[in-house]
Amino acid sequence: MNCVDCADIGPIEDEGELKLRPCTDPLAAAIRNAGYEVYKARETCLIPYHHKEEVLELIEWLEAEEATPQSLSLCIAGRGARAALDRWLTLDQLKVRFSNESLISIIRGHDFCSHMQPIVNFSEEIVGFEFLLRPLPQGHYFQPYELFEIARRTGFHSFLDRAARISAIETSTRLLPKGIKRFINFLPSSIYNPKYCLTHTFEAIRRLDQNPEDYVFEVVETEKISDIPHLRAIFAEYRQQGMRVALDDVGAGYSTLELMSSLQPDYVKIDRKLISFCDQDENKQRVLSEIVSRAGDFGARLLAEGIERREEFLVCRDLGMDLGQGYLFGKPEDKPPGHFGFTAAI
């Protein structure tokens, strides 16, 4: 399996060809009968277009046409020096792209930056930062979850996930001294072949003369992780390069205690819903105690997310957690606080 989604995303040009495959004889005949010019090359139909709106018309026509194969894939090739889309997409993916061109433009142009939220130990020293995707100060506004959702629906999530990782690495290099941990998110569904798809990440760290031990890559996944061996392979690749791995949102949703014990990450980040008002909820405290105990079996470091009240902080400390993160210590910002201490051994 390769990582075709990591290829650059070009703009849709005003003139070019819409390629379709498989190109069946009934489909080619229907296209001609509808008044479109079409050429057939083996299993591919080539339909010239003269403006972008014509491509959208073709997509809508194909959706309604009975001769359209359910397995149809499409590729747009511009008349310029390079193809606008050098990958094949489904009808749904291409239609979503046309209706969200402004967000696709943000993804294509890397028009985003990385903000950093402090992570503290229980002496309240800053020992690391999580890097989070945000709009540029003077750029177009977007919600990060919306950007990733559109990337997923258009087949560009690997491109965006890779670009976000590189942005975080470059930002951390510019703003942080060596020895401070940098927590960077990744989507396991975007990494088809760990040895290939993570190459750009590792090259960026080497190019910028960074210490791999400073980096912690954490799983962020909104869908159930069904391929555990694949995720283990991703973890192994990060670790082989000298980096650490974390499992996010443990204790809620799909990040179950069983998944945690199976994957045995270096860091366990506990879901904010469990942390919120945990000082007033004995059931939450029991669940937190179990997470602490089971993570201790394989030596993981515990990080409590979403701490907003000192009472929550004290409960997490007393239960034996190692690290905390939340608005109590700082919101995501485009630069670190003016003064901070750090502990390299976390």
N, C-alpha and C positions, 0 to 999 in steps of 0.2 A: 504494500500500500504506500503511495507517495503522498506528498503534501501539496497538491495542486492549489488548494485554497489559499496557500501562502503567497501565491504570485501576486504581483502588483495589480491594482484595479485601475483601469484606464477609464476616461470619460466616454460616454456614448456619443459618437460622432454624428454629424448631421447627414452624412451620406455613407452608405456601405452595403453590406450584405447580411441578411438574416439566414443563418444556417439551421437546418432542421434534420434530425435523425431519430429513428429510422424514417427514410423517405419511401413510403410504399407507393405503388402505382396509383391506387385510388386517391391517396392524399395529393400527389402531384397533379392528377387530373382535376381534383376539386379546387386546387389553388389556381390553375389556369382558368377554369370555368368561372371563378370569382373575379377574374380580370387582372390577376397578378402575373407578372413575368416570373418564370421559374425555370431553373436548370437543374438537372439531376446528375450527380456524380456518385456512382455506386449507391450507397445507402443514404446519401446526404442530398437534401434539397437546398439550392442556393437561390434566395429571393432578393434581388436588388431593392434597396429603398433609397429615397431621395430627401427624406426629412424624418426626424425622430418620431414625430406624431404618427407617421405611417407604420412604424414598428409597433406602436401600441395598438393601432387598428388591426394589424395582422395578428397580434396576440389575442385580442378579443375575438377575432374571427375564428382562430384556431380553437379557442375554448368552446365555441358553439358548433363547430363542424363535426359531423358524425364520423368522417373518415380520419380524424386525428387519432393516432395511436395513444393509448394511455401511457406508454413508456417514452413519449416524445421528449427529446432534449433540444435545447436551442442555444445558439452561440451568435453573438453579434460581432462582425468584423468590419471595422471602419476602413475608409479609403486612405487614411493617413499612414504614417510610418509604422504604426503598430496597431494591433487589434484593440478595440475598445474593451472587449471582454475576451480574455484568452482562456475561458473555461466554459463548460456546458452547464446550463441551468434548466430547471423545469419551467413549465408555463407559470406556475404560481410564483416561483422565485423571481422570474423576470418581471412579472406584473407588479410585485411588491417593490421591486427596485424602481420602476417607473413612477410609482406613487409616493416614493420616499426619497426622491433624488437629492434633497437638501441634506438628509442624514447620510446618504451614501457619499456625498461630496465631502462631508466631514471625515468619514472613514478614509476615503481615498487620499485626501490631502493631509492626513494626520493632524487635523485641526483640533487638537486636544492637548492637555498637559497632565501632569501628575501632581496631586496634592498629597500631603503626608500627615498622618495622624500619629501622635506619640504613643509608644508602648512603654510602660513603667514596670519596675520591680516593686516589691512591697515595702521598700524604703523610699518609694516615690522618686527614684532616679529614672530618667529616661534612658532606656537601654536599646531602643529600636523604634522604627516607624513602619506603619503600613502605608503602602502607596496606592492611591485611588484615582481613577480616571475622572477628569473634570474638564469643562469647557475652557478654552483660552480666555484670558481676561477681557480681550476686546473681540472675541469670536462669537459665533452663533451659539446660542444657549441650547443645551440638550440635557435630558436626564440620562445618566449612564446606563441604567437598566434598559431604557428605550433604544439606545444606540446598539447595545449588544443584542437585543431582541431582533431589531431590523437586520443586523449582521447575520444572525442565525437564520432568519427567514429567507435571506437572499443568498445564502451559501458563502458569505464573506466573514464568518465568525473566526476562522483560523487567521485570516489577515489581520483583523482587529485585535485579536488576543495577542498575537505576536507583536504588533505595533505598540500595544499598551505595555507589554513587558519591557520592550526596548526603551520606551519613554521613561518608565520607572527606573531602569538601570542608569540611564543618562542623567536623570534628575538627581538620583542619589549620589552619583559621582560628583556632580557639581556642588551639592549642598552639604554633604556629610563627610566627616573624617572616617578613615578606615577604623574598623573595630566596632562600629554601630551596626546592629542588625537591620536588614531591609526586607520586609515582608511584601511579597509581590504575588498577586493572584494569577491563577491560570485555569482555563477551562479544559478538563481532560478530553472532552468531546472534540476539541480543536486540534488535538495532537494525535494524528493517525499513526505515524511512525516516530517514536521518541528519538531515535538516533538521527533522523533527518530533520524533523520539524522543530527540534530544540537547538539546532546548530546555530541559528542566528542569535539566540539568547546567550549561548556560551561564547560565541565569537565577540559579542558586545562586551561581556565582562573581561575577556582577555584584551581586547582592543583598548579598553579604558583603564587597563592595569589595575583592576579591582581584585580584592581577595574573595574567592568563591565562598569561603566560610562565612562571610558577612551576609549571604543571601539565603532567604527562606522562601520557598515557593509553596503557596497554599492553594489547595483545591477549592474552587468555587464552582458549584454545579447546582442548577435549579431542577435538573431532572435526576431521577434515580440512577445511581451508578450501577450498571448491570454487568459490566466487564471488569471484574476485580483484577484478574491477571494482567489486563492491559494497564490499569492504573498502577499496579505494582511495578510494571516495567518502566513506566514514566518515573516513579519514585526512584527506582534503581538507577536510571540514567542521570537524574539530578545528583544523587548521592555519589555516583561514580566520578562526577565532576567536582566533588568536594563541597556541594551545597546541601542544605537541609530542606525538609518538606514538612508541611503542616496540613491538618485536616480542619476545615472551617465549619462553624455552626454545629458543633457536636451537641447532641441532646435534643435536637429538634429536626423536623422534616426527615430528609433522607440520610443525614449524618448520624446514624444510630451508634450505640455503644458497641454493637456487634461489628459494624463496619470499622470502627476505630480499632478494636482489638485485632481484626483481621489485617488491616493495613499497617498498624504499628508506626504511625508517623512520629517524627521527632518532636513536633509541637501539636498540642490539641487545643483548638480555640473553641471555647464554650459559648453556645448561642446566647445572644443578649436577652432572649425571652426568659431563659432560665435565671439570668442574673438579675433582671429587673425585680426589685422589691423582694429579693431572696431573703432579706433579713426578717420579713414578715410572713414567710411561707415555709413551714416545716417540711412540706412535701418536696419543694424545690431544693431545700438543703439536703434531704436524703438522696435525691438524684445527683446533686453535685458531689456529695461524698462518694457515691458509687463511681462516678467518673474519675475522681481523684484516685480512688483505690485501683481501678482497672488500668488507668494510664500509668500508674506507678509500677504495675507488673512488667511493663516493657520500657520503663525509664523515660517516658515522654515528659516534656515540660508543659504545664497547664497555663493557658492564657484566658482570662475572663474578659469577654467583650461586652461593650455597652454599659460600662459602669458610669452612672450619672450621680449617684449619691454616696456619701462617705460611709453610710451604714452598709451598703452593698460591698464596698471596698473592704471593710473590716471583716465581714462574714467570709469573703473569698480568701482573705489572708489567713483567718483562723482555720479554715478548712484545708489549708496546705497548698493553695495555688501559688504559682511562681510569678505570674505577670498579670498586668491589667491594662485595659484599653477602654476609652470612653470619654464622653464630654467632661467628666470630672477632671480629667488631665489635659484635655485639649481637643479642639475640633480639627478636621482636616484643613490644612493651610498650604499655601504655595511655598512656604519656607519654614524651617524649624524655629523653635523659640530662641531668643537671643542667647540664653545661657542654659546649658544642660550638662549633667554628668552622665557617664555611661559605664556599664560593666560589660566587658567583652565576653565573659564566660556565662552566656545564657544559651 
